[in-house]
Amino acid sequence: MRSLLYVLFALLASAAAQKLEKINVDKVYHYQPEQVHLAFGDKLNDIVVTWSTRDATNQSVVLYGENYADTKNLVNVTGDSRRFVDGGSKKHTQYIHKVTLSNLKPQTRYEYSCGSDLGWSARFSFTTPPAGSDWQPRFAIFGDMGNENAQSLARLQQDTQQGMYDAIIHVGDFAYDMDTENARVGDEFMRQVETIAAYVPYMVCPGNHEEKYNFSNYKTRFNMPGERDSLWYSFDLGPVHFVSFSTEVYYFFQYGFKLLTKQFEWLENDLREANKPENRAQRPWIITYGHRPMYCSDDKEYDCNEKLETFIRQGLPLVKMFGLEDLFYEHGVDVEFFAHEHFYTRLWPIYDFKVYNGSAEAPYTNAKAPIQIITGSAGCKEQREPFSDKLPSWNAYHSNDYGYTRMKAYNRTHLYFEQVSDDKNGEIVDSFWIIKDKHVAYSEM
C-alpha cells in the first residue's frame, strides 16, 4: 500500500512539474518594437512615430538626430501607449505606441530608433519636407493592398529605399483584412509595409475592409493628424492641400449617423478655409482621397444602382443630403482619388454625369470640373477585376494591370501623374499632366 501511494505521489508530482514547465515555456515576452510607421503631425514640421509591442513596456521613446552615431546630440522624446484588444475570439492583445517629434528643421534628414529599456528597433531615417509651398513633392498613391498577393509591395519598397517619394497615400482597404485570424493578418501586413512606412509618412483613409469591430484595427494602428480617429483630416505639402475623408460613414450606420454629419460639416469648414484667397494663393491645388468611387466605371460595381448612382456622389437616398459632388465642385477641388475597384481608371473632368474638358485638344488644361482617378490595383487576395464590354463615356483610360499611381506637384500650375504596371515590370502605362492657370470654384471659370 505504501509503495502504491509512493508511485501515485510520484506521478502527481511529475504531472505538476510538466504542467509548470508548460506554463513557463508558453509564456514568451515580446517587448521588441515592430510595425514601425510614420505620419505627418498636426503641423508641417511634426512627424508622428507609431509602433507595436506584444507586451506592455515601461516607456515609449524615440531617439533621433541628424547623425545617430553622434550620441551626445541625440534627442530623447517620450510618448505614450495604449492597450489594443482585437475583437476576435482570442482577444489578441498588443500595445500601440505613439511619439510625436515636434518642431523639426525643414529639409533635414533625421535618423531614429524607437522602443524602451526593454528593447529597441533598428535604426530608420526620414527627411522632413522643405518649408513653404515652393517645392515639388512626390507621392505614390494606391488602394486595396493586402497581405496576400500584394503585387505592388516589392516595387514600392524599392522605390522608397531609392528616395523616390516624400509621402505615401494608401486609399483604404489594408491587409484583407486587418482583423483576420485574430488580427494576425493585420500584424503581418504592418510588418510588410515597415520597409516603406518607417521611412516616409504613410497617410491613410479607411475602406470597407476595415469595418470589423467599428474600424478598431484601423483607428488604433494609425495616427493621422487631428483628433478624429484618423477617419478624416487634412494636411499641406508643397503647393497642395490634401483632404482625406471616410466614404464608409455613408454605409455603416450601425456605428452612428452622427459620424456622417460631423464629417460633412468638417469638410465644409476645411474646404472653406482652404479657399480663402491667402491660402489658395500659397497652396492652389486641392486634392481629396476617399475609398469608394463617386462614379461607376464598370456596370458590375455593387455600390451603384441601376442609374449608376452612388451615395458618395448624390448623398443619402430619398433625401439626397450630404452628397460630396456638389461640395467638391463648389469649392474647386482639382483632383479626387478613389480606390475600392481593383483596377486603374482615369476619368475625364466630370460633374453631374457630364464631361467638362478644358478643350478638345487639351482636356486637362483648365478643366471645368474635378478630375477623378480610381487606383485600387495594388494587389490583394480578391485579385483584379475585369472591365465590362461597354464602358461609360467619362472613362478616359483604364487598365486592370496590378500597379499604383505616382504624382508629382511641379508648381502652382502643373501636376504630373503616371500609372506603374507591375504586370509589365514597372512600365508606365498611362501618364498625363493637369494644367491650371487659376484655381477657383468651377462656376467662376
C-alpha positions in Angstrom: 0.0 0.0 0.0 2.8 2.4 0.9 4.6 1.6 -2.4 1.4 2.3 -4.3 0.9 5.7 -2.6 4.6 6.5 -3.4 4.0 5.7 -7.1 0.8 7.8 -7.1 2.6 10.7 -5.4 5.5 10.5 -7.9 3.1 10.5 -10.9 1.2 13.5 -9.5 4.5 15.4 -8.9 5.7 14.6 -12.4 2.4 15.8 -13.9 2.6 19.0 -11.8 6.2 19.6 -12.9 5.2 19.1 -16.6 2.3 21.5 -16.2 4.6 24.1 -14.6 7.2 23.6 -17.3 4.5 24.0 -20.0 3.3 27.2 -18.4 6.9 28.5 -18.2 7.6 27.5 -21.9 4.3 29.1 -23.2 5.0 32.5 -21.6 7.1 34.3 -24.2 7.6 38.1 -23.7 7.5 40.4 -26.7 9.0 43.8 -25.9 10.7 44.3 -29.3 9.2 47.2 -31.4 7.7 46.2 -34.7 5.3 47.6 -37.4 7.1 50.9 -37.3 5.4 53.6 -39.4 5.4 57.4 -39.8 2.7 60.1 -40.4 2.6 63.8 -40.6 1.6 65.5 -37.4 -0.7 68.5 -36.9 2.0 70.8 -38.1 4.1 70.5 -41.2 7.3 70.1 -39.2 5.9 67.4 -36.9 6.4 63.7 -37.5 4.5 61.0 -35.6 6.2 57.6 -35.0 3.9 54.7 -34.3 4.9 51.1 -33.4 3.7 48.0 -31.7 4.8 45.6 -28.9 3.1 42.4 -27.8 3.6 43.2 -24.1 3.5 46.4 -22.1 6.8 48.3 -21.7 7.8 50.8 -19.1 8.0 53.7 -21.6 7.5 54.7 -25.3 10.6 56.5 -26.5 12.1 57.8 -29.8 15.8 58.6 -30.0 16.6 60.8 -33.0 19.2 63.1 -34.5 20.9 64.1 -37.7 23.7 61.6 -37.1 22.7 58.6 -34.9 26.4 57.9 -34.2 26.7 61.3 -32.6 25.1 60.1 -29.3 25.7 63.3 -27.4 23.3 65.2 -29.7 20.6 62.6 -29.9 17.2 63.8 -28.7 15.1 61.7 -26.4 11.3 62.1 -26.8 8.7 60.2 -24.8 5.2 59.5 -25.8 2.5 57.1 -24.7 1.0 53.7 -25.5 -2.5 52.2 -25.4 -3.6 48.6 -25.0 -5.4 47.3 -28.0 -7.6 44.2 -27.7 -8.8 42.8 -31.1 -12.5 41.9 -31.2 -11.8 38.3 -32.4 -12.4 35.2 -30.3 -8.8 35.1 -29.0 -8.8 38.7 -27.9 -5.4 39.2 -29.3 -3.7 42.0 -27.3 -0.9 44.4 -28.2 0.3 47.8 -27.2 0.4 50.6 -29.8 3.0 53.3 -29.0 2.9 56.9 -30.3 5.6 59.6 -30.1 5.4 63.0 -31.8 8.6 64.6 -32.9 7.9 68.3 -32.9 9.4 71.4 -34.4 11.8 69.6 -36.7 14.1 71.5 -39.1 12.8 71.7 -42.7 14.5 69.7 -45.4 16.6 67.7 -42.9 17.5 64.0 -42.8 17.0 62.5 -39.4 17.9 59.1 -38.1 15.9 57.4 -35.4 15.1 54.3 -33.4 12.1 53.6 -31.1 11.4 51.4 -28.1 12.2 51.3 -24.4 14.8 50.0 -22.0 13.3 46.6 -22.7 14.1 46.6 -26.4 14.9 49.0 -29.3 14.1 48.9 -33.0 16.6 49.0 -35.8 17.7 52.5 -37.0 15.5 54.1 -39.6 15.6 57.5 -41.2 13.3 60.2 -42.8 13.7 63.6 -44.4 11.4 66.4 -43.4 9.8 68.5 -46.2 11.1 71.9 -47.2 9.5 75.0 -45.6 6.8 76.8 -47.6 5.0 75.7 -50.7 7.6 76.4 -53.5 8.9 72.9 -53.9 7.9 69.7 -55.8 6.5 66.9 -53.6 6.3 63.3 -55.0 3.8 60.7 -54.0 2.9 57.0 -54.5 -0.9 56.6 -54.3 -2.9 53.4 -54.3 -5.6 51.4 -52.5 -6.6 47.8 -51.9 -3.2 46.2 -51.0 -3.4 43.1 -48.9 -1.0 40.8 -47.1 -1.6 38.1 -49.7 -1.0 38.9 -53.4 0.5 42.3 -52.6 1.7 42.7 -56.2 3.0 46.2 -55.9 4.7 45.9 -52.5 8.2 44.9 -53.6 8.4 47.7 -56.2 7.1 50.2 -53.7 9.7 49.1 -51.2 12.4 49.5 -53.7 11.1 52.9 -54.8 11.0 54.1 -51.2 14.5 53.0 -50.4 15.7 54.8 -53.5 14.2 58.0 -52.2 11.5 58.4 -54.9 8.7 59.7 -52.6 8.0 62.3 -50.0 4.8 60.5 -48.8 2.7 57.5 -49.5 -1.1 57.7 -49.7 -3.0 54.4 -49.2 -6.6 54.9 -50.2 -8.3 52.3 -47.9 -8.5 48.5 -47.7 -5.5 47.1 -45.9 -4.2 43.5 -45.4 -7.6 41.8 -46.3 -8.3 42.1 -43.5 -6.6 43.6 -40.5 -8.9 41.7 -38.1 -8.5 38.3 -40.0 -7.0 35.4 -37.9 -7.5 37.4 -34.7 -5.6 40.4 -36.2 -2.5 38.3 -37.1 -3.0 39.3 -40.8 -3.1 42.9 -39.8 0.2 42.5 -37.8 1.9 40.8 -40.7 0.7 43.5 -43.2 2.1 46.2 -40.9 5.4 44.4 -40.8 5.4 44.1 -44.6 5.0 47.9 -45.2 7.5 48.8 -42.5 10.2 49.0 -45.2 8.1 51.8 -46.7 6.3 53.4 -43.8 9.2 53.7 -41.4 11.0 56.0 -43.9 8.2 58.2 -45.4 4.9 59.3 -43.9 2.3 56.7 -44.7 -1.0 58.6 -45.0 -4.2 56.6 -45.0 -8.0 56.6 -45.1 -10.5 53.8 -44.1 -12.1 51.4 -46.6 -14.9 48.9 -46.3 -12.5 46.1 -45.3 -11.6 48.0 -42.1 -15.2 47.9 -40.8 -15.0 45.0 -38.4 -15.4 45.9 -34.7 -16.2 49.5 -35.5 -13.0 50.0 -37.5 -11.0 49.3 -34.3 -7.9 47.9 -36.1 -7.7 50.9 -38.4 -8.4 53.6 -35.7 -5.9 52.1 -33.3 -3.0 51.2 -35.6 -2.9 54.6 -37.4 -2.3 58.1 -36.1 -3.2 60.7 -38.7 -3.4 64.4 -37.9 -6.2 65.7 -35.8 -8.3 64.1 -33.1 -10.9 62.2 -35.2 -9.6 58.5 -35.0 -7.9 59.1 -38.4 -11.3 59.0 -40.2 -11.0 62.5 -41.7 -8.2 65.0 -41.7 -6.2 67.3 -44.0 -2.6 68.4 -44.4 -0.5 70.6 -46.6 2.6 69.6 -48.6 4.2 71.9 -51.2 1.6 73.6 -53.3 -1.1 71.0 -52.4 -3.8 70.9 -49.7 -4.8 67.2 -49.2 -8.1 66.3 -47.7 -8.7 62.7 -46.5 -12.3 61.5 -45.7 -14.2 58.3 -45.0 -16.6 57.1 -47.6 -17.7 54.4 -45.1 -19.8 56.8 -43.0 -22.3 56.6 -45.8 -22.7 52.8 -45.4 -22.2 51.6 -41.8 -24.9 53.4 -39.9 -24.8 50.9 -37.1 -21.8 52.9 -35.7 -23.8 56.1 -35.7 -25.4 58.5 -38.2 -23.6 61.4 -36.4 -20.3 60.5 -38.0 -21.7 61.3 -41.4 -23.0 64.8 -40.3 -19.8 65.6 -38.4 -17.6 64.7 -41.3 -19.7 66.7 -43.8 -19.6 69.8 -41.5 -15.8 69.3 -41.1 -15.3 69.0 -44.9 -17.3 72.2 -45.5 -15.2 74.1 -43.0 -11.9 72.7 -44.2 -12.6 73.5 -47.8 -13.9 76.9 -47.0 -10.6 77.6 -45.1 -8.5 76.2 -48.0 -10.3 78.5 -50.4 -9.5 81.7 -48.6 -7.5 83.9 -51.1 -4.4 83.9 -49.0 -4.4 80.1 -48.6 -5.3 79.3 -52.2 -2.5 81.6 -53.3 0.0 79.5 -51.4 -1.5 76.1 -52.0 -3.7 76.4 -55.1 -4.1 72.6 -55.6 -6.8 70.9 -53.5 -6.7 67.1 -53.8 -9.1 64.7 -51.9 -8.9 61.0 -51.3 -11.5 58.5 -50.1 -12.1 54.8 -50.6 -15.3 54.2 -52.6 -15.6 55.9 -56.0 -18.1 58.7 -56.7 -18.7 57.4 -60.3 -19.0 53.9 -61.6 -16.6 52.9 -64.3 -18.0 49.3 -64.6 -21.6 48.1 -64.5 -20.5 45.3 -62.2 -19.9 47.7 -59.3 -22.2 46.8 -56.4 -22.1 50.3 -54.9 -24.1 51.6 -57.9 -27.8 51.3 -58.5 -29.4 50.8 -61.9 -28.9 54.5 -62.7 -25.2 54.3 -61.7 -25.8 56.5 -58.7 -23.7 56.3 -55.5 -24.3 57.6 -52.0 -20.9 59.4 -52.1 -22.0 61.5 -55.1 -25.6 62.2 -54.6 -25.9 61.8 -50.8 -28.3 59.6 -48.9 -31.2 58.0 -50.8 -34.5 59.8 -51.0 -33.3 62.9 -49.0 -30.3 63.5 -51.2 -28.4 65.1 -48.4 -24.6 65.1 -47.7 -23.6 64.4 -51.2 -19.9 65.2 -52.0 -20.0 66.1 -55.7 -21.7 69.5 -55.2 -19.5 70.3 -52.2 -16.2 69.5 -54.1 -17.4 71.3 -57.2 -18.4 74.4 -55.3 -15.0 74.6 -53.6 -13.0 74.0 -56.7 -11.4 70.6 -55.8 -8.9 69.8 -58.6 -8.3 66.1 -58.2 -10.2 63.3 -56.4 -8.5 59.9 -55.7 -10.6 56.8 -55.1 -9.9 53.0 -54.9 -12.2 50.1 -54.0 -12.4 48.7 -57.5 -9.3 46.6 -58.3 -8.3 48.4 -61.4 -7.0 51.8 -62.6 -9.3 54.3 -64.3 -8.7 57.9 -65.3 -11.8 59.9 -65.8 -12.4 63.0 -68.0 -13.3 66.1 -65.9 -16.8 65.3 -64.8 -19.8 66.9 -62.9 -23.3 65.6 -62.7 -22.6 62.9 -65.3 -21.4 65.5 -67.9 -17.8 65.8 -69.2 -16.3 69.3 -68.9 -13.0 69.1 -70.7 -10.9 72.2 -70.8 -10.8 71.9 -74.6 -10.9 69.1 -77.2 -7.2 69.4 -77.7 -6.2 69.8 -74.1 -8.9 68.2 -71.8 -6.9 68.6 -68.6 -5.8 72.2 -69.2 -8.1 74.5 -67.3 -10.6 71.7 -66.8 -14.1 72.9 -65.9 -14.8 70.1 -63.3 -12.8 67.9 -60.9 -10.7 65.1 -62.4 -11.2 61.7 -60.7 -8.7 58.8 -60.6 -9.5 55.3 -59.3 -6.3 53.4 -58.3 -7.3 50.2 -56.5 -5.0 47.7 -58.2 -2.0 47.4 -55.8 -2.9 43.7 -55.3 -4.9 41.6 -52.8 -6.3 38.1 -52.4 -9.5 39.2 -54.2 -7.3 39.7 -57.3 -8.1 42.1 -60.1 -11.5 42.9 -61.6 -12.4 42.8 -65.3 -14.0 45.7 -67.1 -17.4 45.5 -68.8 -17.5 45.4 -72.6 -19.2 48.7 -72.7 -17.6 51.5 -70.6 -19.2 54.8 -69.7 -18.4 57.9 -71.7 -16.5 59.5 -68.8 -13.7 56.9 -68.9 -10.6 58.4 -70.4 -8.3 55.5 -69.8 -8.5 52.2 -67.9 -6.2 49.2 -67.1 -6.6 46.2 -64.8 -2.9 45.6 -64.6 -1.7 45.4 -61.0 0.1 48.6 -60.1 0.0 52.0 -58.5 -0.1 55.8 -59.3 2.7 58.3 -58.9 2.1 62.0 -58.7 4.5 65.0 -58.7 3.3 68.5 -57.9 5.7 70.6 -60.1 4.4 74.0 -59.2 1.2 76.0 -58.7 0.0 75.4 -62.3 1.3 71.9 -63.2 0.7 68.4 -61.8 2.1 65.2 -63.3 0.7 61.7 -63.0 1.8 58.3 -64.2 0.5 54.7 -63.7 3.0 52.0 -62.9 2.2 48.5 -64.2 3.6 45.6 -62.1 2.4 43.2 -64.8 4.7 44.9 -67.2 7.7 45.1 -64.8 7.3 48.7 -63.9 6.4 50.1 -67.3 4.5 53.4 -67.3 1.1 52.5 -69.0 -0.5 55.9 -68.6 0.8 59.4 -68.0 -0.8 62.9 -68.2 -0.5 66.5 -67.0 -3.1 68.6 -65.3 -2.5 72.3 -66.0 -4.5 75.1 -64.4 -3.9 78.8 -64.7 -6.3 79.7 -61.9 -7.9 77.8 -59.1 -11.4 78.9 -58.3 -14.9 77.5 -58.0 -15.8 76.0 -61.3 -18.9 78.2 -61.6 -16.5 81.1 -61.9 -14.5 79.7 -64.7 
